Amino acid sequence: MTSEPVPRRSKADGSAPTVGDVAARAGVSRATVSYAFTQPNRVSPELRRRVLEAADELGYVGNDAARRLRVGHSLALGLLVSSAGNPVYAEIAAGAEAEAAAHGRFILVANSDESPERERAYINFFESQQVSGVVAAPVGDVPAELLGLSRRGTPFVLVGIAPGPHSYPAISGDNERGGYLAASHLLAQGRRRLLFVGGTHPHIDLRLAGARRAVAESMAPASLEVVRVQVQTAKVGETVARTLLERPRSGLPDGILAGNDLLALGLLHGLIVAGVRVPEDLSLVGYDDIEFADFAIVPLTSIRHPSAALGASAVRILLGIEGEEDTRGRFDPQLVVRATSLPVGDGHA
């Protein structure tokens, strides 16, 4: 006895085939169909073969994760970061790895070390390994190789700000809000001569925009000076501190916002070594709230950036199981007050 031909791409009523249709065709449960696409290690090779054959016969497409598994992609996801030396990326990786493991997936981590050439090489490597998708925190703009990878069927999620119109998902912390929280905190301490020290990344531009908004909304007169740096490392922060100390004391800021915690920690070290009292003479706020912030010689006030949550969210999006917060694409930052800024309302200026 032979079965009747089953139309591809749609059923008799014109609707798309469903998981239930595939399950009925393969003679398995709906759960088995789901596992065959998303967690194939949970079903036998024979059952998975039956499910995939039924899906092909019916023209079942499903989500992106299912499509990629059907065409032979591996269980690995790629994670591309621009600097493994920045603890933020370690937190993103930890969040991505935990979420991937919960769904039977693995993460291949690649560090471009701020090199566009290495970045391109790693993207090509990911494609050669047939990863199911890529979580990307690139050096600068989205590289053309990553866009090409997407066109050829391997999707990616950008952890960062997408420039202009785009068709790929992008997630980030609300950097403008974070900058606003940092500057507002300093203004609430009575600080009026603020200095923003940061790099040239779009994230930093948004943090600066938030700081400027806070100053513009201040009821008391306040100023915001900006110092741009090429890279945001502790060494660069210490160098900026030495440059500031060449000024007369009257020309020093009384509140500093740093583009990230590494920069802030370098500033803190340089200022303290030179005899500047933090926070008595000057308050300091970092960004990202890395683990080291709480262990500085003067514990660092910082904006907590949801790095691990971003990594987990990116994996959920790649697997087609994203929630409402993931779809929104913006994660709220949080001000964490420590000893480098004066407690609110203690009366110092």
Secondary structure, DSSP 8 states (H G I E B T S, - for coil): -------SSS-TTS----HHHHHHHHTS-HHHHHHHHH-GGGS-HHHHHHHHHHHHHHT---SHHHHHHHTT--SEEEEEES-TTSHHHHHHHHHHHHHHHHTT-EEEEEE-TT-HHHHHHHHHHHHHTT-S-EEEE-SSS--HHHHHHHHTT--EEEES---SS-SS-EEEE-HHHHHHHHHHHHHHTT--EEEEEE-SSHHHHHHHHHHHHHHHH-SS--EEEEEE-SS--HHHHHHHHHHHTTS-GGGS-SEEEESSHHHHHHHHHHHHHTT--TTTT-EEEEEE--GGGGGSSS--EEEE--HHHHHHHHHHHHTT---HHHHH-EE--EEE--TTS--TTS---
